Amino acid sequence: MFRPMISILIIGTVWFSTAFAASLEKAEMFRTHGLTPEAKRELIDVIFSNQPDTQKAEAYYILGTIAFGEKNIFAALETWTELIKKFPGSSQARLVKDRIRQLSEIVGEVSKWTGENAIAQSYFRHADFWSEHKSKIFRIDASWLPMVEGAIKWYDKIIEEFPKTTASRLAYEDKMRTLIGWKESGRYAEAYGVEGNFSKYMPMLLETFVAFEKDHPDASTLQAFRYQIAQQYWKNKNWVKTREWLNLIIQKSGDQDTFYCDLAKRRLEKMEY
């Protein structure tokens, strides 16, 4: 007569172990909602669980990524080095292997070593007392250097190495913002990108937008960048091209009454000056 109760207990035990099993999915959920400490704890649980090696390799990779995002380059370097050591044949190890050297170059720039040797740590504290005003970030004088081209080189590496990913989308967006450019303040201020040299950088901006639209056709920022392009033409009094891009915004909006559709219509009403 007690068999049904035993069955219920067994079922309950199985549910309990499954619900609280460490998982990458749970870690990603924590991370998405800004619960980074919980995400890291979950990933560490995955590493020390009975999960398959593929899951553990991914956990190491994400842990390193989180550390890098927190500017803890030393922790990222250590975590990814451990990944390569334990799972050398994994796709994640292949992904970070060529980047270990790059991390090693900047590890002393933004992170602080926290070794296990208590005496060495005490020496660091003594030294820091005397040099507390030292800069923890290397300052680089970029005077006379090509700012826009320097940034584009690295955005292009992201786009090339991580095609059609979130990283690629963000790289496209920042690359276009860089090409649109900016103006410095002050007496000897310089202008960069389209803001400083329309004929040089506008073709590059247009080419980048075409590639962006092809790789990320559903990106929510497409209309915003269309308007930025129209605005650059407007600032240069190219009314024909301005109308062309504003009408494209309206066309892409379809029947929806969106912010950029309304903005484009208002600009079309007051074009030349």
Contacts in CASP RR format, 6 or more apart in sequence:
PFRMAT RR
TARGET T0000
AUTHOR 0000-0000-0000
METHOD contacts of the structure
MODEL  1
MFRPMISILIIGTVWFSTAFAASLEKAEMFRTHGLTPEAKRELIDVIFSN
QPDTQKAEAYYILGTIAFGEKNIFAALETWTELIKKFPGSSQARLVKDRI
RQLSEIVGEVSKWTGENAIAQSYFRHADFWSEHKSKIFRIDASWLPMVEG
AIKWYDKIIEEFPKTTASRLAYEDKMRTLIGWKESGRYAEAYGVEGNFSK
YMPMLLETFVAFEKDHPDASTLQAFRYQIAQQYWKNKNWVKTREWLNLII
QKSGDQDTFYCDLAKRRLEKMEY
21 49 0 8 1.000
22 42 0 8 1.000
22 45 0 8 1.000
22 46 0 8 1.000
22 49 0 8 1.000
22 51 0 8 1.000
23 42 0 8 1.000
23 46 0 8 1.000
23 51 0 8 1.000
24 43 0 8 1.000
24 46 0 8 1.000
24 55 0 8 1.000
24 58 0 8 1.000
24 59 0 8 1.000
24 62 0 8 1.000
26 42 0 8 1.000
27 39 0 8 1.000
27 40 0 8 1.000
27 42 0 8 1.000
27 43 0 8 1.000
27 46 0 8 1.000
27 59 0 8 1.000
27 62 0 8 1.000
28 39 0 8 1.000
28 62 0 8 1.000
30 36 0 8 1.000
30 38 0 8 1.000
30 39 0 8 1.000
30 42 0 8 1.000
31 39 0 8 1.000
31 62 0 8 1.000
31 66 0 8 1.000
36 66 0 8 1.000
36 70 0 8 1.000
39 62 0 8 1.000
39 66 0 8 1.000
40 63 0 8 1.000
40 66 0 8 1.000
43 59 0 8 1.000
43 62 0 8 1.000
43 63 0 8 1.000
43 66 0 8 1.000
44 59 0 8 1.000
44 63 0 8 1.000
46 55 0 8 1.000
46 56 0 8 1.000
46 59 0 8 1.000
47 56 0 8 1.000
47 59 0 8 1.000
47 60 0 8 1.000
47 63 0 8 1.000
49 56 0 8 1.000
51 59 0 8 1.000
53 87 0 8 1.000
53 90 0 8 1.000
54 90 0 8 1.000
56 86 0 8 1.000
56 87 0 8 1.000
57 83 0 8 1.000
57 86 0 8 1.000
57 87 0 8 1.000
57 90 0 8 1.000
57 91 0 8 1.000
57 92 0 8 1.000
57 93 0 8 1.000
58 92 0 8 1.000
60 79 0 8 1.000
60 80 0 8 1.000
60 82 0 8 1.000
60 83 0 8 1.000
60 86 0 8 1.000
60 87 0 8 1.000
60 92 0 8 1.000
61 80 0 8 1.000
61 83 0 8 1.000
61 92 0 8 1.000
61 95 0 8 1.000
61 96 0 8 1.000
63 79 0 8 1.000
64 75 0 8 1.000
64 76 0 8 1.000
64 79 0 8 1.000
64 80 0 8 1.000
65 76 0 8 1.000
67 73 0 8 1.000
67 75 0 8 1.000
67 76 0 8 1.000
67 79 0 8 1.000
68 76 0 8 1.000
68 103 0 8 1.000
69 76 0 8 1.000
71 110 0 8 1.000
71 111 0 8 1.000
72 111 0 8 1.000
73 103 0 8 1.000
73 106 0 8 1.000
73 107 0 8 1.000
73 108 0 8 1.000
73 109 0 8 1.000
73 110 0 8 1.000
73 111 0 8 1.000
74 107 0 8 1.000
74 108 0 8 1.000
74 111 0 8 1.000
74 112 0 8 1.000
74 113 0 8 1.000
74 114 0 8 1.000
75 111 0 8 1.000
76 103 0 8 1.000
77 100 0 8 1.000
77 103 0 8 1.000
77 104 0 8 1.000
77 107 0 8 1.000
80 96 0 8 1.000
80 99 0 8 1.000
80 100 0 8 1.000
80 103 0 8 1.000
81 100 0 8 1.000
83 90 0 8 1.000
83 92 0 8 1.000
83 93 0 8 1.000
83 96 0 8 1.000
84 93 0 8 1.000
84 96 0 8 1.000
84 97 0 8 1.000
84 100 0 8 1.000
87 93 0 8 1.000
109 137 0 8 1.000
109 138 0 8 1.000
110 136 0 8 1.000
110 137 0 8 1.000
113 124 0 8 1.000
114 121 0 8 1.000
115 121 0 8 1.000
147 192 0 8 1.000
148 178 0 8 1.000
148 179 0 8 1.000
148 181 0 8 1.000
148 192 0 8 1.000
148 193 0 8 1.000
148 201 0 8 1.000
151 174 0 8 1.000
151 175 0 8 1.000
151 178 0 8 1.000
152 175 0 8 1.000
152 178 0 8 1.000
152 179 0 8 1.000
152 204 0 8 1.000
155 171 0 8 1.000
155 172 0 8 1.000
155 174 0 8 1.000
155 175 0 8 1.000
155 178 0 8 1.000
156 171 0 8 1.000
156 175 0 8 1.000
158 167 0 8 1.000
158 168 0 8 1.000
158 170 0 8 1.000
158 171 0 8 1.000
159 168 0 8 1.000
159 171 0 8 1.000
159 172 0 8 1.000
159 175 0 8 1.000
159 211 0 8 1.000
159 215 0 8 1.000
162 168 0 8 1.000
162 171 0 8 1.000
163 215 0 8 1.000
164 215 0 8 1.000
164 216 0 8 1.000
168 215 0 8 1.000
168 216 0 8 1.000
169 212 0 8 1.000
169 215 0 8 1.000
169 216 0 8 1.000
169 219 0 8 1.000
172 208 0 8 1.000
172 211 0 8 1.000
172 212 0 8 1.000
172 215 0 8 1.000
172 216 0 8 1.000
172 219 0 8 1.000
173 212 0 8 1.000
173 219 0 8 1.000
173 221 0 8 1.000
173 225 0 8 1.000
175 208 0 8 1.000
176 205 0 8 1.000
176 208 0 8 1.000
176 209 0 8 1.000
176 212 0 8 1.000
176 225 0 8 1.000
176 228 0 8 1.000
178 192 0 8 1.000
178 193 0 8 1.000
179 193 0 8 1.000
179 194 0 8 1.000
179 201 0 8 1.000
179 204 0 8 1.000
179 205 0 8 1.000
179 208 0 8 1.000
180 193 0 8 1.000
180 194 0 8 1.000
180 195 0 8 1.000
180 205 0 8 1.000
180 228 0 8 1.000
180 232 0 8 1.000
181 191 0 8 1.000
181 192 0 8 1.000
181 193 0 8 1.000
181 194 0 8 1.000
181 195 0 8 1.000
181 196 0 8 1.000
181 201 0 8 1.000
182 191 0 8 1.000
182 192 0 8 1.000
182 193 0 8 1.000
182 195 0 8 1.000
183 189 0 8 1.000
183 190 0 8 1.000
183 191 0 8 1.000
183 192 0 8 1.000
183 195 0 8 1.000
183 196 0 8 1.000
184 190 0 8 1.000
184 191 0 8 1.000
190 196 0 8 1.000
191 197 0 8 1.000
193 200 0 8 1.000
193 201 0 8 1.000
194 201 0 8 1.000
194 202 0 8 1.000
194 205 0 8 1.000
194 232 0 8 1.000
198 232 0 8 1.000
198 236 0 8 1.000
202 232 0 8 1.000
205 229 0 8 1.000
205 232 0 8 1.000
206 229 0 8 1.000
209 225 0 8 1.000
209 226 0 8 1.000
209 229 0 8 1.000
212 219 0 8 1.000
212 222 0 8 1.000
212 225 0 8 1.000
213 219 0 8 1.000
213 222 0 8 1.000
216 222 0 8 1.000
222 252 0 8 1.000
223 249 0 8 1.000
223 252 0 8 1.000
223 253 0 8 1.000
223 258 0 8 1.000
223 260 0 8 1.000
223 261 0 8 1.000
224 260 0 8 1.000
226 245 0 8 1.000
226 248 0 8 1.000
226 249 0 8 1.000
226 252 0 8 1.000
226 260 0 8 1.000
227 245 0 8 1.000
227 246 0 8 1.000
227 249 0 8 1.000
227 260 0 8 1.000
227 263 0 8 1.000
227 264 0 8 1.000
229 245 0 8 1.000
230 241 0 8 1.000
230 242 0 8 1.000
230 245 0 8 1.000
230 246 0 8 1.000
230 249 0 8 1.000
230 264 0 8 1.000
230 267 0 8 1.000
231 242 0 8 1.000
233 241 0 8 1.000
233 242 0 8 1.000
233 245 0 8 1.000
234 242 0 8 1.000
234 267 0 8 1.000
234 271 0 8 1.000
237 272 0 8 1.000
239 271 0 8 1.000
239 272 0 8 1.000
242 267 0 8 1.000
242 271 0 8 1.000
243 268 0 8 1.000
243 271 0 8 1.000
246 264 0 8 1.000
246 265 0 8 1.000
246 267 0 8 1.000
246 268 0 8 1.000
247 264 0 8 1.000
247 268 0 8 1.000
249 260 0 8 1.000
249 261 0 8 1.000
249 263 0 8 1.000
249 264 0 8 1.000
250 261 0 8 1.000
250 264 0 8 1.000
250 265 0 8 1.000
253 260 0 8 1.000
253 261 0 8 1.000
254 261 0 8 1.000
END
